[in-house]
Amino acid sequence: MFIGIKMRAYPTEGQKNVLSQWMGSARVIWNAKCEEWKYQSTYARKYLPLGTYADVDATYSQYKDFEITPYLSSVPSQVLRNAANLWRDTMRDWMNPKHPQKSPAQRKKKKSEESVYLTSELYEFVENSNGTLSLIIGTKKFPVGELKFTAHRDFKVPKSIRIKKKAGLWFLSFCYDDALLEEGLLSDKEALKTFQQMSPEELQACVIGVDRGIVVACHTDMAAYDLSPEAKANRKKKERYLKCQQRRFARQKKGSKRRDKTKGKISRTHGRIANVRDNFCHQTSNSLTKVAGKVIVMEDLKTSRMTRRAKPKQNEATGKWEKNNAAQKSGLNRSILSVGWYKLEQYTRYKARRRGSLLVKIDPQFSSQECADCSHIHSDNRVSQAEFACQACGHRQCRPQCCVGT
């Protein structure tokens, strides 16, 4: 089974210039293919018979010109070829009715976040005397040299890599086969069928109910998972620094170098806050899926809908705009997004499948008001946030002390 890994890279100043040139050349090819397809599609729609469409191919040699685009000749042709192939694959995915992609390939703007896709002709992993691997990038004609990176875990040599820069930071990412046979793993339908054949007592022993909240990010019936006090203090410190830099950014002159530096600081701070959230989601999902053969149940929360902006309210009689509690809604949205509900679900799903467990989502409607014994639903069943008392059968249940407050 394929698994992904992302590591920090530390190129030299010369390597940064060369890799940035590769990224820019790949972006030029991508944008040229987008413009070419747009022009051909418009021409075919206006002047050619019905059923005639623009070609989707991976040709790129027509864009290399020593007078117009001399910089394309100073990068390896494999970089240009890979960009054209990625554009072709993106367009084919868009044309495939079974693929969820809704729009064709779009033009890419020059910004602080860019990447370049490298195949095996452009790099080589060399084993050192101490057993570690070194990464050599470039070809015989366009050598780049050894790219330093931090390997935080063991990995196998991949068939392709991606080098990315974001806000002045460089990263190396790729997928590799970890020798876990996918044929031996059950699909979601097969695992669900297996669990359905169990008795209620057996099923009760292997089910883990997970509730995601704001005060406590995640908890089960026996344990609560939340950011450590140190992580919360670190995040608050970064959020205060972020507000300071955003105020400074708003006062600085557009196009100035100091404004660009401040923009980079803001982007890096956002990345560090996201790292705190990702680290929590990885650790929590690992704890939930540590024991194999479990059924992990989560509410089917629509995070994108829950974090929408408050709609404006207008008085029909006077035409004036009324208060819509937009500030409170924005604060709630930040609290929901800061704990990473959706990422926790994603990480739990792929780790559960690798370990022989199953993630099931249920309808969240009335989940906190329904009795577990008689299925009676009523708003009075929830006596308080930590106590449940069914009005029909008298079943009572209290939340563990570690989970009170969610």
N, C-alpha and C positions, 0 to 999 in steps of 0.2 A: 504494500500500500504506500502511496506517495504521502509524504509529510513535508511541510514547509519550515523554513528556518530563516531568520532575519538577524543579521549581525552588524555591528558598527565597523566601518572601514575608515582608514586613516591615510588617504593619499597625500603625496607631497604636492607642493605648489605646481610643479611641472606636470604632474599627473592630473591634477585638477583641471588645468587648462586643456589638456588633451582630451580628457573624458567629457568636459563641457562642450568641446567642439564636436565630439561624436554625438552627444545628445542633441545639439542644435542641428546637425546635419540630418539626423533621423527625424527630427520634427519637421524640417523642410520637405523631406520626401513624403511624410504623412500628409502635410497640408497640401502639397502639390497633387497627390492622389485624390484628396477630397475635392479640390477645385476642378480637377479634370473630370471626375465622375459627375459633379454637379453640372458642368457645361455640357457634357455628352448626354446626360439625362434630359436637360432642357431642350437640346436640339432634337433628340429622338421624339420627345413628346409633341413638339411643334411641327416638325417637317417630315418625319418618317411614318410609315404605316403603323397601325395599332399592333401591339404585341412586340414592338422593337424596343429593346432596353440597352442601356449603356453596359459596356463590358466591365467585368470585375476581374482584374488580373493583377499580377505582382511585378509588372515591368517598371523599371525606374531609370534605365539608361538614357531616356530622352531628356531627363532633367540635368544631366551632366554636360556642362558647357564651359570651356576654358575662359570665355569672356563674361558670361552672365553669372555662372556659379562655379568659380574656380576652387572654392573651398571644399566642394564635394569630392574633388580629386585628391585631397590631402587626407582623406579618411579611408579606412579599409572598405572595400566594396561589400563585405559581409554585413557591415553595419547598415548600409543603405538597403541591402536585400532583406534583412530582417525587418526593417521598418515597413517595407512594401508588403512583406508576407503577413505581418500583423494587421495591416490595413485590410488586406484581402480576407483574412479570416474573420475580422470584425464585420465586414460587409456580408459575408456568407452566413454568419450567425444571425444577422438582422433579417436576411431573406428567408431563413428557415422558420416556418410557422410554429415549430415546436420549441423554438428558443425564446426565452423571456425578454430578449433585448428589444426595446421599443423604437429606437431611433438609429439611423445609420451613423457611420463614423463622422465625428465632428472635428473641426479644426482645433489645433492645440495652440494656446498662447504661450509666449515666453514668460516664465515666472520662476520663482525660487524653488519650486518643486518640479524636478525633471528626472528622467531615467533613461537608460539605454539597455537594450536587450542584446545579450551576447551569446552566441552559440559556441560549440566546442572548438571551432577553428580559431577563435580569438582569445582563448585563455587555456591555461594548463595548471593543474594542481600537482605540485612536486612534494614528495615526502622527504622530510628532513631526517637527520640522524637521530633525533630524539623522538621520532614517531609523529610529530605534528606535520601539518600540511601548509605549504606556501602557495600563494596564488600569483602566477605570472600572466600578465595581460599583454596582448598585442600580437602582431605577426612579425615575420622577418623584415618586411618592408616598413611597417609602422610599429616599432616596439614601444611599449609603455613601461615595462618593468614590473617589479614585485609590488603588489598592493597589500599593505598591512591591514589586518582585520583581527577582531577579537572573537575567537570561537568559544562560546560559553557552554557548548556541549559537543559531543562527538557527532560526526555526520559522514555520509558517503559521498563520493565524487558525483556531482550532478552532470546532466547532459546539456544544461543551459543555465545561465545566471542572469541576474538583473542588478545593475549598479544604479543607485538612486541617490540624489542629493536633495535635501530639504532644509531650508533656512540655514545653510552653511554646514549642515551635518551630512555625512556620507554613510550609506548603508549598502550592504551586500545581502541579497536574498535569492533563494532558489528552492526547488523541490527535489527530493531524492527518494528512492525506493528503500524503505527500511526493512525489507525482507519479510514483512508481515503479510501473509497470504490473504488476499481479499476473498478468495473462493471459500475459505473456511469461516468467514464471518457471515452471520445471518443478516438478511435485509430487514428493514423495519416491518414489512408485512409478515415475514417469516417469524421474527421475534414476537410480534404481537399475537400471532396464531399460537405460538408456544405458550405464552403467558395466559392466554384465554383458556387453555386446557387444564390449568392448575385449579386446585380447590380453593375456596375462599380463605381457608386458613393459611395455605401456602402462599397465596397471593398477598395476603396481609403482611406476611413476614418479609416480603421482598419489595414492597412499595415504599418509596420515599416521596412524601409530599413537600414541595418547595414553594414557599411564599416569598415574593419579592416586594420590598417596601422601600421607604425613604429614610426613616429614622434608623432602622436596621436593614441593611441592603438585602440580605437573604437569610432565611431561617427555615429549619425543618421542625418536626415535632419534638426533637431532642436537642438540637444545637442551633446556634445563631452564628452567622458569618458577617463580619463587618470590617471596615478598615481599622487598622490599629490606631491607637492615639497618636503615635509618631507620624503615621501616614496622613492622618487628618490634619495635624498641625503643619506638616510639610505642604499639603495641598492649600491650606488657608494662606500660608506664607506666600506661595506662588501666585495665588489669586490676588492678594494685595499688591504684589509686585506688578502683576498684569494690569491692574487698574491704573497704577502710576504710569506705566509705559503707554497705555492707551490715551491718557490725558496729554502726555508729552507729544505723542504722535499727532493728536488733533491740532496742536498749536504749531507744528513745524511746517515749513514751506514745502509744497509739493515739488518733487524732482530733486530735492537736496540730498546730499550724501548722509547727513545726519538722520534724515527721515527714513532712508533706506536701512540704516543701522538699527533704528528703533523698530522698524517693521520686522527685521530679523529677530530681534529680542522677543517681540510679541509672539512670533511664530514658534520660536524655540520654547517659550514658556508654555504655550498651548500644548506642545508636544510632551513636555515633562508632566503636565497635569494628566494628559492622556495615558502616559506610561504608568502612573499611579493607579488609574482605573483598570488598565489592561492587566497589571500585575495582580490586582485583587480578583478579577474575573478568572484568570488562569488558576490561581491558587484555590479559589472556591470551587470551580468546576472539577479540579483534580480531587478535592476532598469528597465531592458528591459522587464521583464515579470511581473512587478508589476500590470499592468492593464490586466485583463482577457479578453479573446476573441479577441486576436490580432494575426496577421500573421507576423511573424518575418522572414525577408528575408536576407540571408547571401550568400556571394560568396562561391562556392565549391572549397576552396583553398586546394591544396595537400601540406600540410606543410612538410611532410617527403621528398617529391621530391624537394621542393623549398630550403631545407636546406642541400642538398647533397654537398659533397666536390667538389672543382673545379677539373676537369679532367686534367691530365698532357698532355702537348703538346710537340710533338717531331718532329723536322724537318726531313722530309723524305730524303732530299738530304744529309745533313751532319750527321744526327743521333743525334744531340745535342738537349738537352731539352730547350724549350723556356719558357718565362714567361707566366703564366696562371692566373695572378692576384689572387692567392690563398689567400693572406692576406686580400684583399678587400672582397672576397667571404666569408671568415671566419667571418669577421666583420658583414657582412649582415646577416649571419646565426645566430650569437649571438643576433642581434637586433630583428630578427623575433621570436626566441625562448624565449627572455626575456619578451615578452608581452603576451605569452600564447594564441595564436590564437585557437589552437585546444581545449584547456581546456575551453576557453570561449564558444566555440560551444557546448561542452559536457554539461556544467553547464546550459546553456540556454535551451538546448533541454529537460532535465528532469524537470526543473522548469516550462517550458512552458506547458508541458503535465499535470503537477499537477494543473496548474491554468487555464486550458481550452484554451490555446493558441496553436499555431502551428509554428514550425520552418521549413522553406523551404530553400533549397540550390539551387542556379542557377549557370549556366556556367559563369565563370568570363571572358571568352574571349570577347573582345570588349565592355565590360560593361561600360567603361569610355568614349567610342567614339560613343555610340549609342544614338540617340535623343529619348527623352521620348515621343514626340508628333508624329513624322512621322517614327520612327525607322530607320532613315538614319544613316549609319555607315561610318565614315571617320576619318582619323587621324587629319585632320584640324579642326574637330569639337571642339577638346579640345584646346582652345586658350591658357590657362595656367592651372596651377594646381587648381586654385580656380574659374575659369571662363569657361563656356561652351557656344558655339554659333554654332548652326546647320547651315551648309552651304546650305542645301536644303530648309528648311522652315523658317529659321531665328529665331527659338526659342532660347532664351537666358536664362541662369540660372547661378547664382552665389552661391558659397558655403558660408554658414554662417561664420561670422568672427571667431567664436570659433573653427571652423573646418579647417581653413586655415593652411596649412603646412603639411597636411597628404598626 
